Amino acid sequence: MFCIPPIDKITCIEDLRVVHQARTPRMFYDYADSGSYTESTYRANSDDFKAMKFRQRVAINMEGRTTASVMLGQKVSMPVAIAPVGLTGMQSADGEIKAARAAKAFGIPFTLSTMSICSIEDVAKGTDGHPFWFQLYMMRDRKFMERLMDRAKAAGCSALVLTLDLQVLGQRHKDIKNDMTAPPKLTLKNIANMMTKPTWCMGMLGTKHHGFGNIVGHVTGVDDMSSLSSWTASQFDPRLNWEDVQWVKNYWGGKLILKGIQDPDDARLAVQSGADALIVSNHGGRQLDGAISSIAALPAVVQAVNEAGGTAAGIEVHMDGGIRSGQDVLKALALGAKGVYIGRAMVHGLGAYGEAGVTKALTMIQKELETTAALCGVTKLDNVTTGILQAGTF
């Protein structure tokens, strides 16, 4: 039987993953820690970081070290944001609120998914109105999208993250095997597995947040979880195009981040759209299986944005996918990212120890980032270039 270690004995994200798996029902753990089809892109996202090697530098004054930076005009304690993750509130009761509180205290952005358990309003209340970012899908119901954006504005959300790579859904085999649907099926197998996770069960019994808070009660005809499934299946819009992106930009009127850019041609179109930032992302390997990793796609996207004049116009390139350490963060910065997002690393902390686990994940990543940068001869992250990497390894 696995013995849950005290949190002060946790030393890396992998430690958190192991505890997360032990404490969370299988269907929700597998939902978070899986990719589509063969999971080749899911694995490549993290594996491709391993091939990149640093140049160790010595006899350089390391006083005044800092991980502080700026993302989208916002001062951050490190250039890391929490990515939008659906069903976070099923990893731990009130999960979105816990993660948002941890991000607020740490001084980094938190991004709330449209498919969250806690609503926009729940998170705003739970963080005392602290600004956060909101992630939006392109849906057929444009009026509902307008209401979502209006609610995000009312909650003080300071940026909108528009996800572009979910026009059609990639198949995740584990979700099918676990009867993971929206809403989740409570089969005898799943109920039996849940009963082996007493901490998780007690948390869920103590919260009123069990449905998709941004949707249920906010869509005509969707008044409970039983009516949600058919609505969700029909909503992701396969007709999404760049005119729709312009419509979102105009209606939102604030800072806009485009998520799901992997190809240089799309990067150039993103620059033309007038977005404030783009995220190099393959949806965590959950959509196009066989696509290259985000870190492999990053350099060409950065070059395309530069050539299209995006950098001069203030457009930032961010990335997500495979970040499991501060070393990974530094490698992404070296290849031109202005900031990175963590999804699974955050979820592992949340599922393992709740809000304290998210804080632990952020603390470890920041410490690894600071130490690694120092050993590469870097005191300020704005000075990071490919010069910190061994030639031929990136």
C-alpha positions in Angstrom: 0.0 0.0 0.0 1.3 3.4 -1.0 2.1 5.7 2.0 1.4 9.4 1.3 4.6 11.3 2.2 4.5 14.6 4.0 4.7 17.5 1.6 8.1 18.7 2.9 9.5 15.4 1.5 8.3 16.2 -2.0 11.3 17.3 -4.2 10.0 17.3 -7.8 6.9 17.3 -10.0 7.2 13.5 -10.5 6.8 13.1 -6.7 3.6 15.1 -6.9 2.3 13.0 -9.8 2.7 9.8 -7.8 0.7 11.2 -4.9 -1.9 12.7 -7.3 -2.4 9.3 -8.8 -2.8 7.6 -5.4 -5.3 10.2 -4.1 -7.5 10.9 -7.1 -10.1 8.6 -8.8 -8.7 6.9 -11.8 -11.1 8.5 -14.3 -10.0 12.1 -13.3 -6.3 11.3 -12.9 -6.3 9.7 -16.4 -8.3 12.6 -17.8 -5.5 14.9 -16.8 -2.5 12.7 -17.5 -3.2 11.3 -21.0 -2.9 12.2 -24.6 -4.8 11.3 -27.8 -4.5 8.1 -29.7 -0.9 6.6 -29.3 0.1 9.5 -27.0 3.3 10.1 -29.1 2.9 13.9 -29.1 2.0 13.8 -25.4 5.3 12.0 -24.6 7.3 14.2 -27.1 6.3 17.3 -25.3 8.4 16.4 -22.3 10.9 14.0 -23.9 12.2 16.7 -26.3 13.3 18.9 -23.5 15.6 16.1 -22.3 17.8 16.3 -25.4 18.6 19.9 -24.9 21.7 20.5 -22.8 23.0 23.6 -21.0 26.4 25.2 -21.0 27.7 25.4 -17.5 29.5 28.8 -16.8 31.7 29.7 -13.8 33.4 32.6 -12.1 30.5 35.0 -12.8 29.1 37.3 -10.2 25.7 35.8 -9.1 24.6 38.5 -6.8 21.2 40.1 -7.5 19.6 37.0 -9.0 15.9 37.2 -9.8 13.3 35.2 -11.6 11.0 38.2 -11.9 9.7 39.1 -15.3 6.7 40.5 -17.2 4.0 38.6 -19.1 1.5 40.6 -21.2 2.4 43.8 -19.3 1.8 42.1 -15.9 4.7 41.8 -13.4 5.2 38.2 -12.4 7.5 36.5 -9.9 8.6 34.2 -12.7 7.5 33.9 -16.4 5.1 31.0 -15.7 1.3 31.1 -15.8 -1.2 28.4 -14.8 -2.8 27.0 -18.0 -6.5 26.5 -18.4 -7.4 22.9 -17.5 -10.9 21.5 -17.7 -12.5 19.7 -14.8 -9.8 21.0 -12.4 -12.4 21.0 -9.7 -12.7 17.2 -10.0 -9.0 16.8 -9.2 -9.6 18.4 -5.8 -12.8 20.0 -4.4 -13.0 23.6 -5.5 -9.8 23.0 -7.4 -10.0 26.1 -9.6 -10.4 28.4 -6.6 -7.5 26.7 -4.8 -5.2 27.0 -7.9 -6.2 30.6 -8.4 -5.4 31.4 -4.8 -2.0 29.8 -5.0 -1.2 31.7 -8.2 -2.3 35.0 -6.6 -0.1 34.4 -3.6 2.8 33.4 -5.8 2.5 36.4 -8.1 1.7 34.6 -11.4 -1.3 34.6 -13.7 -4.0 32.0 -13.4 -6.1 31.0 -16.4 -9.7 29.6 -15.9 -11.0 27.1 -18.4 -14.5 27.5 -19.9 -15.0 23.8 -18.9 -14.2 24.5 -15.3 -16.2 23.2 -12.3 -16.1 26.4 -10.4 -17.5 29.3 -12.3 -16.0 32.6 -13.3 -17.8 34.2 -10.4 -16.8 31.5 -8.0 -13.1 32.1 -8.7 -13.5 35.9 -8.6 -15.2 35.6 -5.1 -12.6 33.0 -3.9 -9.7 35.3 -4.8 -11.3 38.6 -3.5 -11.6 40.0 -7.0 -8.0 39.4 -8.0 -7.6 39.7 -11.8 -7.2 36.4 -13.6 -7.2 35.3 -17.3 -10.2 33.5 -18.9 -10.0 30.8 -21.6 -12.7 30.7 -24.3 -13.6 28.1 -27.0 -15.2 29.1 -30.3 -18.7 27.8 -30.0 -21.7 27.7 -32.3 -23.8 29.6 -29.8 -22.3 33.1 -30.2 -24.7 34.7 -27.8 -23.5 32.3 -25.1 -19.9 33.3 -26.0 -20.9 37.0 -25.6 -22.4 36.3 -22.2 -19.2 34.4 -21.2 -17.0 37.4 -22.2 -19.4 39.8 -20.5 -19.1 37.7 -17.3 -15.3 37.6 -17.6 -15.2 41.4 -17.9 -17.5 41.8 -14.9 -15.2 39.6 -12.9 -12.2 41.7 -13.8 -10.5 39.2 -16.0 -7.5 41.0 -17.5 -6.9 38.8 -20.6 -8.9 36.4 -22.8 -7.2 33.2 -24.0 -8.9 31.9 -27.2 -8.2 28.2 -27.9 -8.0 27.5 -31.6 -7.1 23.8 -31.8 -10.4 22.2 -30.6 -12.6 22.5 -33.6 -12.8 18.7 -33.6 -12.0 16.4 -30.6 -9.0 14.1 -30.6 -9.8 10.7 -29.1 -8.3 9.8 -25.7 -8.5 6.1 -25.2 -8.3 6.2 -21.5 -11.4 8.4 -21.3 -13.4 5.9 -23.2 -12.2 3.0 -21.1 -13.0 5.0 -17.9 -16.5 6.1 -19.2 -15.2 9.6 -18.8 -17.9 11.8 -20.4 -19.5 15.2 -19.7 -21.0 14.7 -17.2 -18.9 11.7 -15.9 -20.7 8.3 -15.8 -20.9 7.0 -12.3 -20.5 3.3 -13.1 -20.0 0.7 -10.5 -16.4 0.5 -11.4 -15.9 4.2 -11.1 -17.8 4.4 -7.8 -15.8 1.5 -6.4 -12.6 3.3 -7.4 -13.8 6.5 -5.8 -14.4 4.7 -2.5 -10.7 4.0 -2.3 -9.9 7.7 -2.3 -11.3 8.9 1.1 -9.6 12.3 1.1 -11.0 13.1 -2.3 -14.5 11.9 -1.3 -14.6 14.0 1.8 -13.6 17.0 -0.1 -16.3 16.5 -2.7 -18.9 16.0 0.0 -17.9 19.3 1.5 -18.4 21.5 -1.6 -21.4 22.5 -3.7 -19.3 22.7 -6.9 -19.8 19.5 -8.9 -21.0 20.7 -12.3 -19.7 22.9 -15.1 -20.2 26.2 -13.4 -19.7 28.4 -16.4 -22.4 26.5 -18.4 -25.1 24.9 -16.3 -27.8 27.5 -15.6 -26.3 29.9 -18.1 -27.4 28.2 -21.3 -31.0 28.0 -22.5 -32.2 24.4 -22.0 -29.1 23.4 -19.9 -30.4 23.5 -16.4 -28.5 20.5 -14.9 -25.7 18.0 -15.7 -28.0 15.6 -17.4 -28.8 18.0 -20.2 -25.2 19.1 -20.6 -23.7 16.3 -22.6 -25.7 16.8 -25.8 -25.2 20.5 -25.7 -21.4 20.2 -25.3 -21.1 17.7 -28.1 -22.8 20.1 -30.5 -21.0 23.3 -29.5 -17.4 23.2 -30.7 -17.5 25.0 -34.0 -15.7 23.3 -36.9 -16.2 26.5 -39.0 -13.7 28.5 -36.9 -11.7 30.8 -39.1 -9.7 34.1 -38.7 -12.8 36.2 -39.2 -14.1 34.6 -36.0 -10.9 35.5 -34.2 -11.4 39.1 -35.3 -15.0 39.0 -34.0 -13.8 37.8 -30.6 -11.1 40.4 -30.5 -13.6 43.2 -31.3 -16.2 42.0 -28.8 -13.8 41.4 -26.0 -11.9 44.7 -26.5 -9.1 43.8 -24.1 -5.9 41.8 -24.3 -6.2 38.7 -26.4 -4.0 35.6 -26.4 -4.4 32.9 -29.1 -3.7 29.4 -27.9 -2.8 26.5 -30.2 -0.3 28.0 -32.7 2.2 25.4 -33.9 2.9 26.3 -37.5 4.8 29.4 -38.7 2.1 30.2 -41.3 -0.5 30.3 -38.5 1.9 32.4 -36.5 2.0 35.0 -39.2 -1.8 35.1 -39.4 -1.9 35.5 -35.6 0.3 38.6 -35.9 -2.1 39.9 -38.6 -5.1 39.3 -36.3 -3.7 41.9 -33.9 -3.6 39.5 -30.9 -1.4 40.5 -28.0 0.2 37.1 -27.6 0.1 33.6 -28.9 0.7 30.3 -27.2 2.8 27.6 -29.0 0.7 24.6 -28.0 -0.5 21.3 -29.2 -3.1 21.0 -26.4 -0.8 19.0 -24.3 -0.7 16.2 -26.9 -4.5 15.7 -26.5 -5.5 16.7 -30.0 -3.3 16.0 -33.1 -1.3 12.9 -32.3 1.9 12.8 -34.3 2.4 16.5 -34.2 5.8 17.8 -33.1 6.3 18.9 -29.6 5.7 22.5 -28.5 9.4 23.0 -27.7 10.3 21.8 -31.1 7.8 24.1 -32.8 8.8 27.1 -30.7 11.9 28.4 -32.7 10.2 28.5 -36.1 7.1 30.3 -34.6 9.3 32.9 -32.9 11.2 33.5 -36.1 7.9 33.9 -38.1 6.5 36.3 -35.5 9.7 38.4 -35.7 9.7 38.4 -39.5 6.0 39.4 -39.5 6.8 42.4 -37.3 4.9 41.0 -34.3 7.7 41.4 -31.8 8.2 45.0 -32.8 4.4 45.5 -32.4 4.6 44.0 -28.9 3.2 40.6 -29.6 4.6 38.0 -27.2 5.2 34.4 -27.9 4.4 32.0 -25.0 4.4 28.2 -25.0 2.9 25.3 -23.1 3.4 21.5 -23.2 5.8 19.3 -21.3 6.9 21.8 -18.7 7.8 19.7 -15.6 10.7 21.7 -14.1 12.4 25.0 -13.8 15.0 23.6 -16.3 12.3 23.2 -18.8 11.1 26.8 -18.3 14.7 28.1 -18.9 15.1 26.1 -22.1 11.8 27.5 -23.4 13.0 31.1 -22.6 16.3 30.4 -24.3 14.4 29.5 -27.5 12.5 32.8 -27.4 9.4 32.2 -25.3 8.4 35.2 -23.2 6.6 33.0 -20.8 5.3 29.4 -20.3 2.2 27.7 -19.0 1.9 24.7 -16.7 -1.1 22.5 -16.7 -0.2 19.0 -15.6 2.4 20.1 -13.2 -0.2 22.3 -11.4 -2.8 19.5 -11.5 -0.4 17.0 -10.0 0.2 19.4 -7.1 -3.5 20.1 -6.7 -4.6 16.4 -6.8 -1.8 15.5 -4.4 -2.1 18.2 -1.7 -4.7 20.7 -2.7 -3.8 24.4 -2.7 -0.6 23.6 -0.8 0.4 21.2 -3.5 0.0 23.9 -6.2 2.2 26.2 -4.1 4.7 23.4 -3.7 4.8 22.9 -7.5 5.4 26.6 -8.1 8.0 26.8 -5.4 10.0 23.9 -6.8 9.8 25.2 -10.4 11.0 28.7 -9.3 13.9 27.3 -7.3 15.0 25.1 -10.1 14.7 28.0 -12.5 16.8 30.3 -10.4 19.5 27.7 -9.6 19.8 26.5 -13.2 20.0 30.0 -14.6 22.7 30.9 -12.1 24.8 27.8 -13.1 24.5 28.9 -16.7 25.8 32.4 -15.7 22.5 34.2 -15.9 21.2 36.5 -13.1 18.2 38.0 -14.9 15.9 36.1 -17.2 15.6 38.9 -19.7 19.2 38.1 -20.6 18.5 34.5 -21.5 19.4 33.5 -25.1 20.3 30.3 -27.0 23.8 31.0 -25.8 23.1 29.1 -22.5 22.5 25.9 -24.6 25.0 23.5 -26.0 25.2 23.9 -29.8 23.6 21.0 -31.6 21.2 20.0 -28.8 18.4 22.3 -29.8 
